[in-house]
């Protein structure tokens, strides 16, 4: 007996995308989640001119196991 449904949703394994700077998934009144790797977070912090600790404190939230 499998614990997975026979037809899992198309997004069950997550979504991969590149930011197009539209603000629809990460800003605004209906904020969503954007998953980022540790390396991506480091590069974002560098781009913003802040330290990684500051990046985590201000912008990163743990959601479930991610």
N, C-alpha and C positions, 0 to 999 in steps of 0.2 A: 504494500500500500504506500503510495507516494503522498507526501505532505504538500506537494506543489499542485496547483490546478492543472487540468489538462491543457487549457489554453490561457497561459498567463498573459497579462496585458503587454502590449508592445514596449512599454517603458520599464518593465520589471527589472531589467539589469541595469537601469540608470540611463542617463542621456549624456552624450558627448557633443559639445558644440564649441564654437569660437564666439567670443563676445563681439557684437557688432555695435556696441555702445548705444543701444536704443533705450536702456533704462527700464524696460518692461519686466524683466525678471528679477532685478535686484534693487529697485527703488520704486518709490511711489506708494500709494495707499494700499495696494494689494501686493505687498512684498512676497516674494517666493524665496526659494533656497537655490544657491549656486554652489555646487560642490567643487572644492579646489584641493589640489594636492599640496603637500608641504612645500615642494619646490615652487609651485605657482604662487603660494602665499608669500614666500620669500621674495619672488620677483615683483609682486604687486607692492609689497612694502618698500622695496628699493625704488620702484617707479614713483611712489608717493613721497619718497624722501623721509620715511619714518623707519624706526627699528622694528624688527619682527615682534618683539614683546608688545610694543605699542599697537602694531597691526592686530595681533591676537586680542588684546584688551579691548580695542575699539570696534573691531569689525567681524571677528570670528566667533561663531557659536557652535557648540557641539550639539548635534541633533541625532538622537538614537546612538547607533554605533559609529556614526561618521563624524 
